[in-house]
Amino acid sequence: MIRDQETLNILLDTISRFVRERLVPQEAHVAETDQIPPALVDEMKELGLFGLSIPEEFGGMGLTMEEEVLATFEIGQTSPCFRSLFATNNGIGAQGIVIDGTPEQKRDYLPRLASGEIIGSFALTEPDAGSDAGSLRTTARRDGDHYVLNGTKRYITNAPEAGIFTVMARTNPNAKGAHGISAFIVEKGTPGLSLGQIDKKMGQKGAHTCDVIFEDCRVPAVNLIGGREEVGFKTAMKVLDKGRINIAAICVGVAERMLGDALRYAMERKQFGKPIAEFQLIQAMLADSKAEIYAARSMVVDAARRRDEGQDVGTEAACAKLFASEMCCRVADRAVQIFGGAGYLAEYGIERFYRDVRLFRIFEGTSQIQQLVIARNMIRDAGE
């Protein structure tokens, strides 16, 4: 749902200009240093990027899902690492509080997340619980006015920079699977919380992940999200439905960037006396990429509109994330092929995107998990 087209156009133009003039020129530097310059982070805060989808009453822009994916298409025109930093506040880092938080939790944390004063992080995955999130082993034991958390979370995005963590932990050790899991807000600096070494990844330099370790970490009981135990898994799934639409949107944006770079190169690069863009096999790769991007964009916008209408979009979000992430990797592969030998060199940047986008098929639910979600929902709906 688009509330005010004129206002949205101004926002999209502002984001597009910021991406083009400030972020794209810094891509190589960030890839080399594995750090986003603090000055750029400050500019992101000033533009309100940390609070795009946080409600206006808490200092955010309160974008609808459709408005947010349109903004994400623009943000995707540069390295995904930039989006990873601030979009986590709009997505999995804050949405647990937005969706299920108590009034006090919303009042205390959302304004600071929206301004970028603090960065949110979503701690679900564990060394032995990734795709099977229901098997997580981190525990939370009630002790008076606190819960005592013990366990380790793995591959946690933005953990090194995070000010708060949305942590899924088992409060009922006797409950099996997803039952018995609760969600907590854990602040940076809480005694018993520590971080592992920053992970060395194949791509997405500048976007950091690491282990988050809880050793008798005492968390105030008021930080139990929603004030209720054993509904944390449901909170996580609602957060991931929104997150999957966002991941699909960033896949579309990055794929558009890669296709644009490949098209320009194909029109400039000459072989056999003419631009390689005139060769039909090159054209086929360009055309296939364009068609798949269009299909993915259409899916993302449709899923976003359905969510804005209040529909259950578990299936649509999984479909969009599955198709868009697989599409993005195919486009990356074709782009490298069009660049040829140059595509294998760091100076052209397309090899960096090739490595960066591979993650999209893994995080916030692998492609295989999306397939299971889609099929199980189909079977459930057919039986009703």
Salt bridges, closest charged atoms under 4 A:
GLU27 OE2 - ARG257 NH1 2.78
GLU27 OE1 - ARG352 NH2 2.90
ASP34 OD1 - HIS208 NE2 3.51
GLU43 OE2 - ARG22 NH2 2.66
GLU56 OE1 - ARG3 NH1 3.67
GLU66 OE2 - ARG305 NE 2.97
GLU67 OE1 - ARG3 NH2 3.00
GLU68 OE1 - LYS242 NZ 2.61
ASP100 OD2 - LYS238 NZ 3.02
ASP108 OD1 - ARG107 NE 3.66
GLU126 OE2 - LYS153 NZ 2.84
ASP128 OD2 - ARG137 NH1 3.52
ASP143 OD2 - ARG218 NH1 2.81
GLU161 OE2 - HIS208 ND1 2.60
ASP211 OD2 - ARG154 NH2 2.91
GLU256 OE2 - ARG297 NH2 2.91
ASP261 OD2 - ARG257 NE 2.90
ASP261 OD1 - ARG264 NH2 2.45
GLU292 OE1 - ARG330 NH2 2.57
GLU292 OE2 - ARG334 NH2 2.62
ASP302 OD2 - ARG306 NE 2.81
GLU326 OE2 - ARG361 NE 3.12
GLU351 OE1 - ARG355 NE 2.96
ASP381 OD1 - ARG380 NH2 3.01
